[in-house]
Structures are given as C-alpha cells and as structure tokens.
Amino acid sequence: MNRIRQVARLQMPAWPQILGWTWSMMAVAFGINLLSVMANYDQGDGVTTTGGLVSLCGIAIAMATVSVTQIFPYALGMSVTRREFYLAWSLLAVVQSVLYALVLCLLRAVEQATGYWGMRMRFFDLPFMDDANPVLLLLGYAVPMLVMTHLGILLGTLHLRWGTTGVLASLTLAFTALGLAAALITWTRQWHAIGRWLLDQSPTALLAGWPVLVAAAFAAGGYTLIRRATA
Amino acid sequence: MTAVVTAHGVTKRFGDVTALDDVSFALAEHTIYGLLGRNGAGKTTLMQILTGQAFASSGNVSVFDAPPVENPAVLSKVCFVRESQRYPHVYTVRHVFHTARRLFANWDDTFAHGLAADFQLPAGRLVRRLSRGMLSALGVTVGLAARAPLTFFDEPYLGLDPAARQLFYDRLLADYAAHPRTVVLSTHLIDEVSDLVERVLLIDRGRLLLDEDADDLRGRAVAATGRAEAVDGFAAGRTELHRERLSGLVRSTILDGLGPHAKALAQALNVELEPLSLQQLVVRLTVPPTTTAPADREAAR
C-alpha cells in the first residue's frame, strides 16, 4: 500500500492543473447556464433543471485519460510495475471522486440556501436526490464520478496500447453497440419495461449500486489492457 | 561469477521485422558492460526487455533470478532511463528528483543535487524545455543517483559536450568504486568508454556478435599493412574482416591475428602490424562489407 501511495504521488505535480482546469471549466458551464436561465426568467415558472453537471463528467473523463497517457511512460521508466500504476490511479480516482462529491454536496447546499441561485436554477442538485440521506447524497455524487474517472483511465489505457486509432475505434464500436441495443429495444417495444425496471430500483441501487458495477467493469478492462502496455 | 541477468534465446519481432534474434548471454555482478551496436541494432529493445518495459516474443529473461516483467522485487533493483524517456508535460527537473527519491530505494539526494550542479541542470525548469544535452544529463543523474544494483545507461552522451561526457565517466567510475553494481552502457562512442567497460556485448541487426572481455578484444584484431603478396601470405589461414588498397600497399584487418609466431612472420614478410582499437574492430564487424565496392572506396580517398 505504501508503494501504491508513492506511485500515486507521481500525479502531484499535475494536481494544480487538474483542479484548476476542472473547476474553471465548471465555473464557465455554470455561468453560461445561469445566464441562459436569467434570459428566460419568468416569476411564474417553476425550478429549471439544467443538467449542466454532465460537463463535470466530460472533464473528469478527459483529465483521467490525459493523466494516464502522460504519466504512465514516465512511471514505467521509474521501475514502476503496470499493476502498481493501475492500482495507484484507481486509488487516485477514488480520492478525487470523494473530494469532488464533497464539493458538490457543499455547492448543492449553497444552491438550496440561495433559493436556487435566486433564479430557480437547479444546477448541482439532481431530481432523484430529493429525499436522499447525507451518506446516499455523497455516494450519489461520488460513485458516478468514479465511473467517469475509470472510463477516462480505460480510454487512456486504450491509447497506451493502440494509440489514437485504438481509442477512436473503441468509441465507434461502443457507440455502434449502444445504438444497435437502443434500436433493438425500440423494435421489441421494451422501453416501457426498462422504464419500469428503473423506477423499481431503490435510490441507493440507482445512484451507487449499479454504477459501482459499471466502474468495476471499466476497471477490469483498463487493468487488463495496461498489463501489456509499453511506453 | 554471480549472474545478475541471464537471457536465453531472446527474440523480439515487430510485425515482420526481427529486432532481436535468438540472443543469449549473462551479465555478472559488479561489472561495467558496453552494449555496442549500430542504430537500430536492437540495443534499446534488449534493455527494455531486460527491465520489463517491453515483452519478448520468445525466449527467457531472468534478472536477479526471476522474470523482470511486472515483478516489483526485481524492478526495485533496476534503473533504466531510456534515451527517449518521456516525462509528463508539467514536470520540472525538481519533480523528477522528488519522484525518483520516493521510487528508488537507494536514491542519494545529495549525490543527485551534486550531479545536477555539475551538469548545471536548472531545478525549476520544465523537462520539456530542456535542451538535448540537459535531457541526457538528467537521465544520467537519475541513473547514477538511483544506485540501482543493475543500472542501464542508454546512449547517455547525446547532446553532451566532451567536458560533460568526461564528467559523466568520472562520476560513474568514482561512484562505481564506492558502490559496486552492474552497469550497462549503451553507446556509439566506443573509444571514449573503452577504458571504462570491462566487457563488451556487440549486437548487430538483432544478433549478438560478441560477448567478450574488453581487454581480450583489444588484442584480438590487427591491421596488417604491406605489399599485396606479403599481406596475402600473412592473411592466409586467418580471418580477414576487411581489405583496402592504399597507394600500392594493402591494408588488411585480421581477426585473431596475433598468435605467438605472427609477429615474426609479419617481420619476415615486411608486413606492418598495428592493433585495432575497439571502435575500429566494432566498425569492421558491423559494417556490411558489400555496401561499398573497393574501387569506390579507393576513389573516395
């Protein structure tokens, strides 16, 4: 564990950049959303949910991908094993997800305290979190972040193994598979059943349980890929 | 001899290119090796395989009695800073030292900073902004200060001026005397390191051509100069690596030319013998003889 921690510290010099870019891009996304809500603001309207938090997911993916592709070749040169590197980056993903989740909980509290930024704009709060307890709230932010970070790491390991072509080919393949699945579901008229299934899930399962499985699948993929990666 | 590394039938293929072809050898404890060969001979690939950074297509490698791939116990005793080592975008020289201190068990911070001062490495500068020479100096500094029991230097002289290279050789020898270890030095500047290396491994087009003591090698080849018939007489029954004509005389490079009677024979035939330097020998062994016809070579003079 000590070795894994030492390896994880390879990312320390990059933290100011990672945090700086992540949260300044978030601030921009927030500002733009707030402006557009203000532009359409009407006293009689209810609360607007923006879904702008998705941008944080995109940023987390990109940051993790860049971090893996930048630091792995260096780590290998410093006699670090691929296993140590992957475990260290998984550890970083957990730490970062929990930290971001804490910040998001805080921002959500501010959002509610200010009457949704005075504009009834729901940016950080998510609809299905309404009656979540504090632990579930934290998990509800942290686990999806963990999924995104591990997806980013997976894309990074794809890049290590097969370069840009590998990443693009994998994304094309994934989109094709998802698209075909969606078409199949439409064809067989199963959307309603899927909707029912989702509604039947407890908030815990939906926010934390199933996403943990997805993160684990991404992690298994990334670990398998990195074990044969070269710098 | 205690073997630190044993390689058996190591082969590496990239598509239809064979980068290493059935390479077998052993590296002894506390010895300085010169890993010699032309560009693209397979030196870096071999070092990457020995350090678990790349995978052999076939064959066995054992480092400190175990396979090096994904083996933390082995890799903790190994340091290999590649000539083309990539550093993270945001890293400064100082960051490299900080991370190396945490990752290499024997790291000597004082030594590292002393070397950095000697090479005038600016601690606060981003690694990607370093000149070629400074990048080499950084690699050399990490390699020396890590004091790994098995240390590889991959063309450490690139971009370094003669004074800086001498500094490296001096520091390496001094530190090696105080902290003996196994050092593998991959280099083209063979004459520069010929006093430094104790044993020579020569690879050419993926094959191991030589694995010999440097001292033995230095006496193994001679250049015999004299009239054509005289040189023919001397060369008969010996391995001739190369022959060139210069103004009526013939100069022949002969392997294993210095037997007990060779000197007397040469004297009798009026053939002049001079020992070949390590660099000349390596050139003669690795330059394909057919690339330039003798007539062209004469014309080029």
Chai-1 contact restraints between the chains, C-beta under 6 A:
chainA,res_idxA,chainB,res_idxB,connection_type,confidence,min_distance_angstrom,max_distance_angstrom,comment,restraint_id
A,Q6,B,R102,contact,1.0,0.0,6.0,A-B,restraint_1
A,L10,B,T99,contact,1.0,0.0,6.0,A-B,restraint_2
A,P13,B,V90,contact,1.0,0.0,6.0,A-B,restraint_3
A,P13,B,Y91,contact,1.0,0.0,6.0,A-B,restraint_4
A,P13,B,H95,contact,1.0,0.0,6.0,A-B,restraint_5
A,A14,B,V90,contact,1.0,0.0,6.0,A-B,restraint_6
A,Q17,B,V90,contact,1.0,0.0,6.0,A-B,restraint_7
A,Q70,B,P88,contact,1.0,0.0,6.0,A-B,restraint_8
A,Q70,B,H89,contact,1.0,0.0,6.0,A-B,restraint_9
A,I71,B,P88,contact,1.0,0.0,6.0,A-B,restraint_10
A,P73,B,R86,contact,1.0,0.0,6.0,A-B,restraint_11
A,Y74,B,Y87,contact,1.0,0.0,6.0,A-B,restraint_12
A,Y74,B,P88,contact,1.0,0.0,6.0,A-B,restraint_13
A,L76,B,Q53,contact,1.0,0.0,6.0,A-B,restraint_14
A,G77,B,V81,contact,1.0,0.0,6.0,A-B,restraint_15
A,G77,B,Q85,contact,1.0,0.0,6.0,A-B,restraint_16
A,M78,B,L103,contact,1.0,0.0,6.0,A-B,restraint_17
A,S79,B,L75,contact,1.0,0.0,6.0,A-B,restraint_18
A,S79,B,V78,contact,1.0,0.0,6.0,A-B,restraint_19
A,T81,B,E70,contact,1.0,0.0,6.0,A-B,restraint_20
A,T81,B,P72,contact,1.0,0.0,6.0,A-B,restraint_21
A,R83,B,E70,contact,1.0,0.0,6.0,A-B,restraint_22
A,T230,B,A54,contact,1.0,0.0,6.0,A-B,restraint_23
